[in-house]
């Protein structure tokens, strides 16, 4: 049961991370480079998962994914109490960390270098691929690692939209809660150590990415 929850957590986190990349990078670039009406509102909405209780996020996701939602009525996708719902919840709570970190990385890219590349005849996609992304890649990777770690540890919103079904939707945080409730302390300790190790490795990678070569261990 421990390792089924572990592998399910990896599946949920990898799916959430893919969504974070697809949605987070364009949003980060938009916020870093464009000025438009409603920008402050958009940024505020994106950061709400950082301050809202997980149960509130879960409630909104219930409204979004439930049978009375436009998603269900138009696409007939019944996502509640599936691992896909857990992945969506993990993506929502991890997305703000990716957007803010990647945005800061894009803002640090020298616009004059991009302009020089355009003057030399580079197309827009070439500037993006060969100039912008390489210069911002450390910040993007740091945001990706941080948001993935947050997605891996998601508990409250996941519980509301996916439930706690062993073998189907029970991720590691939920399995730890179950083990403690059932007084299976040995199982809980193993999972706590695994989660702590993954969190430590994630933070270590982030600090390493942010360190100068002389300071790296």
Backbone as a ProteinNet text record, in pm:
[ID]
protein_1_A
[PRIMARY]
XXXXXXXXXXXXXXXXXXXXXXXXXXXXXXXXXXXXXXXXXXXXXXXXXXXXXXXXXXXXXXXXXXXXXXXXXXXXXXXXXXXXXXXXXXXXXXXXXXXXXXXXXXXXXXXXXXXXXXXXXXXXXXXXXXXXXXXXXXXXXXXXXXXXXXXXXXXXXXXXXXXXXXXXXXXXXXXXXXXXXXXXXXXXXXXXXXXXXXXXXXXXXXXXXXXXXXXXX
[TERTIARY]
82.4	0	85.9	199.9	288.2	337.7	386.2	449.8	349.1	227.4	124.5	92.9	88.1	67	184.8	304.8	424.8	421	394.2	392.1	276.7	164.2	52.9	88.2	159.5	203.8	294.7	384.6	472.4	392	291.3	206.4	129.9	71.9	-3.3	88.6	204.7	297.2	352.2	387	440.5	335.2	209.9	102.3	79.4	78	61.2	176.1	297.5	414	404.7	357.4	338.5	240.1	130.1	33.5	91.1	173.2	236.1	327.5	400.5	488.8	407.5	305.9	226.6	153.8	100.1	24.4	113.7	209.5	288.1	385.8	454	553.2	491	383.9	322.3	271.4	213.7	165.6	281.3	391.6	507.8	563.4	571.8	622.3	526.6	397.6	297.8	309.9	319.8	328.3	460.8	566.3	698.4	714	647.5	676.6	563.8	441.2	328.1	262.1	212.6	129.8	-10.3	-109.9	-245	-342.5	-462	-565.4	-605.6	-611.1	-646.2	-527.4	-405.5	-286.1	-276.3	-304.5	-296.5	-400.6	-518	-622.2	-580.3	-524.1	-477.8	-369.4	-272.5	-165	-218.2	-314.8	-374.8	-446.9	-523.2	-595.2	-498.4	-387.7	-290.2	-225.1	-212.7	-144.7	-239.4	-369.2	-464.9	-438.6	-400.4	-373.9	-263.5	-180.2	-73.4	-125.8	-240.3	-290.3	-425.6	-498.9	-628.2	-610	-698.8	-694.7	-717	-650.7	-668.9	-814	-893.2	-1033.3	-1110.4	-1075.4	-1141	-1105.8	-977.8	-936.4	-1009.8	-1018.9	-1091.1	-1236.7	-1298.6	-1439.5	-1457.2	-1367.6	-1375.4	-1354	-1264.4	-1240.8	-1361.4	-1430.1	-1553.7	-1657.4	-1668.2	-1761.1	-1716.9	-1585.8	-1532.7	-1543.8	-1523.6	-1518.4	-1646.4	-1736.4	-1857.2	-1953.6	-2060.3	-2154.4	-2240.1	-2242.4	-2316.1	-2227.1	-2101.2	-2006.2	-2012.4	-1967.3	-1962	-1870.9	-1765.4	-1674.1	-1747.2	-1828.1	-1901	-2013.5	-2086.9	-2201.4	-2161	-2043.9	-2001	-1914	-1826.1	-1732.3	-1767	-1860.7	-1898.3	-1777.7	-1693.6	-1577	-1608.5	-1619.3	-1646.3	-1513.4	-1453.2	-1317.6	-1312.2	-1420.7	-1416.3	-1385.9	-1304.8	-1264.9	-1188.2	-1102.8	-1008.2	-869.4	-767.3	-631.7	-608.4	-684.8	-672.9	-717.2	-821.9	-865.3	-756.4	-687.5	-575.6	-464.9	-440.4	-337.5	-376.6	-503.5	-550.1	-534.1	-571.2	-555.3	-408.1	-321.3	-177.5	-124.9	-174.2	-130.7	-171.9	-293.9	-345.2	-263.4	-227.9	-152.8	-5.6	46.6	186.9	210.7	108.3	124.3	177.1	127.8	178	328.7	385.9	529.6	608.5	558.4	623.5	612.3	493.8	471.1	557.7	560.8	635.6	786.5	836.5	980.6	1024.6	947.5	981.6	965.9	867.3	848.5	970.5	1020	1139.6	1258.6	1268.1	1378.7	1366.8	1245.8	1226.3	1255.2	1220.1	1242.8	1392	1473.5	1617.1	1690.7	1623.4	1687.4	1707.9	1827.1	1860.9	1784.8	1695.6	1614.7	1700.4	1812.9	1899.1	1960.7	1989.1	2041.9	1937.2	1813.3	1705.8	1688.2	1694	1678.8	1792.4	1914.4	2028.2	2009.6	1955.5	1931.2	1827.6	1725.7	1624.3	1683.4	1770.5	1836.4	1924.1	1978.8	2061.9	1979.5	1847	1761.7	1697.1	1711.6	1650.3	1499.2	1429.2	1283.5	1243.4	1116.5	1068.6	1089.2	1059.4	1075.6	1221.6	1311.3	1454.7	1508.2	1459	1497.7	1451.4	1327.1	1272	1351.4	1384	1445.9	1595.2	1664	1809.6	1861.1	1777.7	1821.8	1746.9	1615.4	1536.5	1539.6	1506.1	1501.9	1637	1747.7	1876.4	1915.6	1886.5	1923.7	1836.3	1712.9	1621	1610.2	1689	1665	1685.6	1778.8	1801.6	1682.2	1626.7	1508.1	1388.2	1375.3	1264.5	1276.8	1397.3	1417.7	1390.5	1432.4	1405.8	1255.7	1183	1038.4	971.4	1023.2	966.5	985.4	1103.8	1132	1046.9	1038.8	962.7	813.5	759.5	616.9	587.9	679.9	661.5	663.6	753.3	758.9	630.7	577.3	450.5	337.3	337.5	234.6	242.9	364.3	382.9	325.2	332.4	286.4	142.8	69.3	-68.2	-157.1	-240.7	-325.2	-472.4	-501.2	-638.9	-726	-681	-761.1	-775.8	-669.1	-674.7	-780	-785.3	-881.6	-1024.7	-1050.9	-1186.8	-1231.1	-1142.9	-1186.2	-1155.9	-1060.5	-1023.2	-1054.4	-1079.7	-1105.4	-977.1	-995.3	-882.3	-905.4	-899.7	-929.7	-798.8	-765.1	-639.4	-628.1	-512.5	-488.8	-543.6	-626.9	-687.3	-655.5	-677.2	-652.3	-570.8	-527.1	-455.3	-307.9	-270.9	-131.6	-57.6	71.4	152.9	104.6	74	23.2	-104.3	-193.7	-316.5	-287.8	-192.4	-156.8	-93.2	-16.8	42.1	-68.5	-163.7	-277.4	-351.6	-378.5	-447.6	-368.3	-237.3	-153.3	-152.6	-148.5	-150	-285.3	-392.8	-525.7	-543	-480.8	-491.2	-381.1	-298.5	-188.2	-84.4	-69.1	37.5	158.2	218.2	323.3	449.2	478.9	596.7	579.9	460.1	433.9	440.3	381.1	382.4	524.6	610	747.7	823.4	800.5	867.4	825.8	695.7	647.3	691.4	696.1	743.3	889.1	970.2	1112.4	1126.9	1047.4	1053.1	1013.6	902.7	858.4	958.3	1016.3	1116.1	1239.6	1280.6	1396.7	1372.9	1253.7	1221.7	1216.8	1159.1	1152.7	1292.8	1376.5	1514.3	1590.3	1576.2	1646.1	1599	1469.1	1415.6	1473.6	1475.1	1529.6	1679.2	1749.2	1893.1	1921.8	1841.8	1860.2	1833.4	1730.9	1699.2	1813.7	1866.4	1977.9	2102.1	2121.3	2236.9	2223.6	2104.5	2082.6	2107.4	2074.7	2090.9	2227.6	2312.4	2446.2	2543.2	2644.3	2752.9	2845.9	2924.1	3011.6	3107.2	3151.3	3245.8	3180.6	3046.4	2978.6	2918.9	2916	2855.5	2938.7	2871.4	2939.7	2980.5
-121	0	126	119.6	235.4	270.8	170	198.4	224.1	171.9	208.4	357.4	407.7	551.2	631.7	578.2	646.9	660.5	549.4	553.6	638.4	633.9	719.4	866.7	897.7	1035.6	1082.6	995.1	1031.5	1052.6	968.9	984.8	1115.7	1144.9	1268.8	1389.9	1384.2	1497.6	1521.5	1414.1	1431	1490.2	1446.6	1503.3	1650.1	1679.7	1818.2	1905.8	1853.4	1929.2	1962.2	1866.4	1892.5	2006.4	2004.1	2113.5	2245.7	2241.5	2363.4	2425.4	2341.1	2392.1	2455.2	2382.4	2428.4	2558.8	2570	2689.8	2796.7	2754.7	2849.1	2932.2	2870.7	2945.4	3059.5	3035.7	3149.2	3258	3218.4	3318.7	3399.5	3331.3	3401.4	3500.9	3459.5	3549.5	3665.5	3637.7	3744	3848.5	3803.2	3896.8	3971.1	3908.4	3971.8	4075.4	4053.9	4136.8	4229.1	4202.7	4279.3	4363.3	4478.2	4562.3	4565	4531.8	4526.9	4551.3	4591.9	4616.4	4484.1	4484.7	4363.6	4278	4327.3	4249.7	4223.1	4324.6	4308	4207.3	4210.6	4114.7	3973.2	3954.7	3822.3	3770	3856.4	3814.9	3779.7	3856	3828.5	3694	3667.9	3540.8	3422.7	3439.8	3331.6	3299.5	3400.4	3380.5	3343.5	3342.9	3308.3	3170.7	3067.4	2937.4	2939	3042	3050.7	3092	3160	3212.4	3154.1	3099.4	3039.9	2905.1	2870.2	2735.9	2631	2515.6	2411.3	2369	2374.5	2335.9	2433.2	2560.5	2658.9	2632.1	2603.4	2568.1	2442.9	2344.9	2223	2248.9	2341.7	2375.2	2434.9	2526.7	2585.1	2479.1	2386.5	2279.3	2187.1	2165.6	2086.9	2153.2	2285.4	2357.5	2351.6	2353.6	2354.5	2218.4	2112.3	1977.7	1897.9	1948.8	1873.6	1859	1783.1	1751.5	1870.5	1974.4	2094.9	2197.9	2162.5	2256.3	2251.2	2357.3	2356.8	2247.3	2213.1	2109.2	1976.4	1943.2	1816.2	1822.6	1931.9	1941.4	1944.2	2003.2	2014.2	1897.4	1850.2	1744.4	1608.7	1605.5	1480.2	1412.7	1493.5	1442.7	1437.2	1317.4	1299.9	1276.4	1385.3	1379	1363	1391.4	1385.2	1243.2	1236.3	1110.9	1019.3	1083.3	1012.7	1070.2	997.8	1048.8	1173.4	1187.1	1307.9	1431.3	1415.8	1526.9	1564	1462.1	1488.8	1565	1530.8	1600.6	1746.1	1770.7	1908.8	1989.8	1930.2	1999.7	2031.1	1934.5	1955.9	2064.3	2066.2	2168.2	2307.8	2320	2451	2507.8	2425	2476.8	2500.2	2428.6	2446.8	2555.8	2589.5	2685.7	2822.5	2882.7	3016.4	3021	2915.3	2914.4	2913.7	2840.7	2838	2973.1	3031.5	3157.3	3268.6	3280.3	3389.3	3373.8	3251.7	3229.8	3247.9	3191.2	3206.7	3351.5	3419.5	3560.1	3642.1	3619.1	3690.4	3659.2	3534.1	3495.7	3566.3	3574.6	3643.9	3792.7	3851.3	3994.5	4027	3929.2	3951.3	3936.4	3883.3	3868.1	4005.5	4029.8	4158.5	4175.6	4273.3	4295.5	4342.7	4404.8	4452.2	4336.3	4226.7	4108.9	4052.1	4048.2	4000.3	4093.6	4223.5	4320.1	4306.8	4282.6	4265.2	4142	4035.8	3913.9	3939.6	4018.8	4050.1	4135.9	4229.4	4313	4230.1	4121.3	4032.3	3937.5	3949.5	3869.8	3749.7	3733.2	3617.8	3634.8	3524.3	3526.2	3526.2	3555.8	3561.9	3431.9	3317.5	3188.8	3157.4	3205.8	3182.7	3263.1	3386	3466.8	3398.3	3347.8	3278.8	3153.6	3074	2942.9	2953.3	3041.1	3047	3157.1	3254.6	3366	3366.9	3383.1	3403.1	3281.5	3164.4	3044	3009.1	3008.6	2976.8	3075	3203.5	3301.6	3289.9	3243	3232.4	3090.7	2997.2	2856.1	2819.6	2884.8	2849.2	2887.2	3004.6	3044.6	2957.9	2920.9	2834.3	2698.1	2642	2512	2518.7	2627.2	2642.9	2648.8	2724.3	2731.2	2598	2524	2393.2	2295.4	2295.7	2205.6	2242.7	2372.6	2418.3	2387.8	2412.7	2386.4	2236.6	2156.2	2010.6	1957.9	2011.8	1970	2007.6	2125.1	2164.9	2074.4	2039.6	1949.8	1812.6	1765.1	1634.5	1631.1	1742.1	1745.3	1790.7	1810.7	1859.7	1759.5	1811.7	1725.9	1768.7	1891.1	1931.5	1936.5	2006.4	2016.4	1880.1	1799.9	1664.9	1580.8	1590.7	1512.1	1546.6	1674.4	1716	1673.7	1678.8	1650.8	1508.3	1441.8	1305.9	1202.2	1245.3	1149.6	1082.2	977.4	905	755.9	715.3	577.5	502.8	407.7	333.8	267.2	286.8	228.1	307	406.5	485.2	633.8	691.5	834.9	866.3	765	788.7	816.5	943.2	982.9	968.8	997.3	979.1	1063.7	1193.1	1269.5	1209.9	1163.1	1100.8	967.6	892.7	764.1	783.1	890	919.3	948.4	1028	1059.5	931.8	845.3	719.3	630.8	623	537	584.6	714.8	768.5	743.7	762.5	737.2	591	500	357	309.1	403.3	372.3	278.4	289.1	215.8	310.3	331.3	432.3	396	268.4	227.4	265.2	238.6	278	429.3	501.5	647.7	701.4	642.9	690.6	671.2	557	533.7	639.6	664.5	762.3	903.7	936.4	1068.4	1088.2	985.9	993.5	1011.7	936.7	948.9	1089.5	1141.7	1275.1	1381.8	1365.9	1461.6	1458.1	1337.8	1325	1391.3	1372.8	1435.7	1587.6	1636	1780.7	1839.8	1769.2	1816.4	1821.3	1715.2	1711.4	1824.3	1853.9	1961.7	2096.8	2124.9	2252.5	2261.8	2150.3	2149.3	2182.4	2126.9	2156.4	2303	2358.3	2499.6	2588.5	2561.9	2641.5	2623.2	2503.4	2478.4	2555.1	2558.4	2634.6	2783.9	2831.2	2973.1	3011.6	2910.6	2939.3	2969.1	3049.5	3072.8	2952.5	2928	2812.9	2803.6	2917.4	2915.4	2870.6	2886.8	2853.4	2713.5	2648.2	2516.3	2413.4	2318.4	2214.5	2099.3
0	0	0	70.5	76.1	-63	-134.2	-261.6	-372.3	-359.4	-457.1	-444.5	-321.3	-300.4	-353.3	-338.1	-387.2	-539.2	-608.6	-755.4	-806.7	-737.6	-776.7	-758.5	-651.2	-629.2	-741.9	-787	-899	-1026.4	-1048.9	-1166.4	-1161.5	-1047.3	-1030.5	-1045.5	-982.6	-985.9	-1125.1	-1197.9	-1333.2	-1426.1	-1411.1	-1493.3	-1457.4	-1328	-1284.2	-1333	-1330.8	-1375.4	-1523.3	-1601.8	-1744.8	-1765.9	-1692	-1701.7	-1655.3	-1551.9	-1500.3	-1605.5	-1678.2	-1783.5	-1896.1	-1942.3	-2056.9	-2025.1	-1905.8	-1868.9	-1807.1	-1725	-1647.4	-1728.3	-1825.3	-1902.6	-1983.3	-2059	-2130.5	-2036.3	-1923.2	-1828.1	-1770.8	-1738.2	-1684	-1784.8	-1911.3	-2014.9	-2037.2	-2034.6	-2051	-1940.9	-1816.9	-1704.7	-1703.3	-1753.7	-1752.3	-1862.6	-1976.4	-2093.6	-2136.4	-2093.4	-2145.5	-2036.8	-2078.3	-1992.7	-2052.6	-1974.7	-2026.1	-1911.9	-1947.2	-1847.8	-1781.7	-1651.4	-1578.1	-1539.7	-1566.3	-1534	-1384.3	-1303.3	-1158.9	-1109.1	-1169.5	-1130.5	-1165.8	-1286.1	-1328.3	-1234.3	-1202.5	-1113.2	-974.5	-927	-796.3	-797.2	-902.7	-913.3	-918	-990.3	-1002.2	-868.6	-782.8	-655.5	-541.5	-566.8	-461.8	-399.1	-475.6	-412.3	-307.6	-309.8	-210.4	-72.9	-70.6	56.9	97.1	1.7	35.4	104.3	197.3	255.4	146.5	155.7	54.4	36.9	145.1	133	45.1	48.4	-37.1	-183.6	-209	-345.2	-391.3	-300.9	-333.6	-365.8	-293.7	-318.6	-457.9	-493.5	-627.3	-735.3	-709.9	-806.6	-816.6	-705	-708.9	-799.9	-789.4	-875.4	-1021.8	-1043.8	-1180.2	-1247.4	-1171	-1228.7	-1207.4	-1124.5	-1091.3	-1208.2	-1186.2	-1294	-1335.2	-1255.4	-1293.8	-1362.2	-1386.2	-1445.1	-1597.7	-1665.2	-1812.3	-1867.3	-1793.1	-1839.9	-1855	-1754.9	-1762.4	-1865.6	-1868.6	-1958.8	-2105.1	-2135.2	-2275.1	-2319.4	-2232.1	-2269.2	-2211.9	-2116.5	-2049.8	-1984.5	-1924	-1852.4	-1703.4	-1651.2	-1508.5	-1437.3	-1390.3	-1336.8	-1185.6	-1117.2	-972	-924	-818.4	-755.4	-851.4	-931.5	-1017	-991.8	-1037.9	-1019.2	-1104.4	-1213.5	-1294.7	-1216.7	-1133.4	-1049.1	-949.1	-896.1	-805.3	-876.7	-1003.6	-1081.1	-1105.8	-1131.8	-1152.5	-1024.3	-911.1	-783.4	-756.4	-783	-762.1	-855	-977.9	-1073.5	-1027.9	-978.6	-936.2	-821.5	-723.9	-609	-642.7	-742.7	-778.3	-880.6	-958.7	-1068.3	-1025.7	-914.8	-879.5	-857	-802	-775.9	-906.5	-1004.7	-1135.2	-1204.4	-1201.8	-1272.3	-1214.6	-1082.6	-1021.1	-1041.1	-1027.2	-1043.1	-1187.2	-1280.6	-1422.3	-1466.9	-1413.2	-1447.6	-1408.2	-1288	-1243.7	-1333.9	-1378.6	-1467.3	-1601.9	-1656.9	-1784.8	-1772.4	-1659.4	-1639.6	-1631.2	-1591.7	-1580.7	-1713.3	-1815.5	-1946.2	-2009	-2057.6	-2117.9	-2248.7	-2253.1	-2373.5	-2491.3	-2460.6	-2568.7	-2645.6	-2575.2	-2642.8	-2738.9	-2695	-2782.1	-2901.9	-2876.4	-2985.3	-3087.2	-3037.1	-3127.8	-3215.1	-3157.2	-3235	-3343.9	-3312.8	-3413.9	-3525.7	-3489	-3590.3	-3682.2	-3627.9	-3709	-3795	-3787.6	-3874.4	-3810.2	-3680.4	-3613.2	-3606.8	-3630.8	-3619.6	-3472.6	-3448.6	-3310.4	-3235.3	-3299.5	-3231.6	-3207.2	-3295.7	-3276.4	-3157.9	-3143.3	-3026.9	-2899.1	-2900.9	-2784.2	-2750.1	-2853	-2830.1	-2799.9	-2869.7	-2858.3	-2765.2	-2734.3	-2648.8	-2515.8	-2521.8	-2400.5	-2308.7	-2363.7	-2280.7	-2218.2	-2296	-2232.1	-2121.3	-2140.7	-2039.1	-1913.7	-1930.5	-1816.8	-1762.4	-1817.4	-1788.1	-1640.5	-1572.9	-1432.5	-1346.7	-1371.2	-1297	-1330.6	-1458.2	-1499	-1432.5	-1431.3	-1367.6	-1217.5	-1154.9	-1011.8	-985	-1068	-1052.8	-1077.4	-1174.3	-1205.4	-1090.5	-1032.3	-920.4	-799.4	-770.9	-655.1	-670.8	-788.9	-810.6	-809.8	-860.9	-858.7	-716.2	-635.3	-494.8	-421.8	-453	-392.1	-437.7	-565.8	-618.3	-553.3	-530.3	-467.6	-326.4	-254.6	-116.5	-98.4	-206.9	-195.9	-121.5	-31.5	51.7	47.8	93.2	117.6	-5.4	-110.8	-232.7	-298.7	-292.3	-349	-279.4	-148	-71.5	-110.6	-140.2	-170.7	-309.8	-408.3	-545.5	-590.1	-523.8	-565.5	-458.7	-336.3	-229.8	-183	-107.3	-50	-71.8	-196.8	-235.6	-256.7	-170.8	-185.2	-322.2	-383.8	-514.4	-631.5	-604	-712.3	-701.4	-585.2	-567.8	-443	-370.9	-245.8	-273.2	-263.8	-280.8	-147.5	-148.9	-28.4	89.7	72.3	188	246.6	160.8	209.7	277.8	222.8	282.8	420.6	436.7	568.4	669.4	628.2	716	754.2	658.8	686.1	781.4	758.7	842.3	987.2	1006.7	1143.3	1208.8	1132.4	1186.5	1227.2	1150.8	1179.5	1274	1323.5	1414.9	1352.3	1224	1155.2	1147.1	1260.6	1271	1192.4	1179.9	1102.9	956.4	901.6	762.6	747.2	842.8	836.8	839.3	922.1	933	802	735.6	607.7	506.1	497.8	399.8	434	562.6	604.1	564.5	583.9	547.4	396.1	318.7	172.9	128.9	183.7	147.1	188.6	306.4	352.8	263.7	224.6	136.2	1.5	-55.3	-183.1	-170.1	-60.9	-39.3	-20.9	55.3	76.8	-55.2	-136	-264.9	-355.9	-353.5	-436.6	-395.8	-265.4	-218.5	-244.2	-227.6	-253.6	-399	-490.5	-632.5	-662.7	-597.7	-619.7	-573.4	-453.5	-403.1	-488.8	-540.4	-626.3	-758.1	-811	-933.1	-911.6	-791.4	-762.4	-715	-686.9	-633.8	-746.3	-715.1	-809.4	-808.4	-915.2	-918.6	-799.8	-749.2	-637.8	-508.2	-499.5	-374	-375.4	-493	-501.8	-426	-364.2	-288.3	-379.3
[MASK]
+++++++++++++++++++++++++++++++++++++++++++++++++++++++++++++++++++++++++++++++++++++++++++++++++++++++++++++++++++++++++++++++++++++++++++++++++++++++++++++++++++++++++++++++++++++++++++++++++++++++++++++++++++++++++

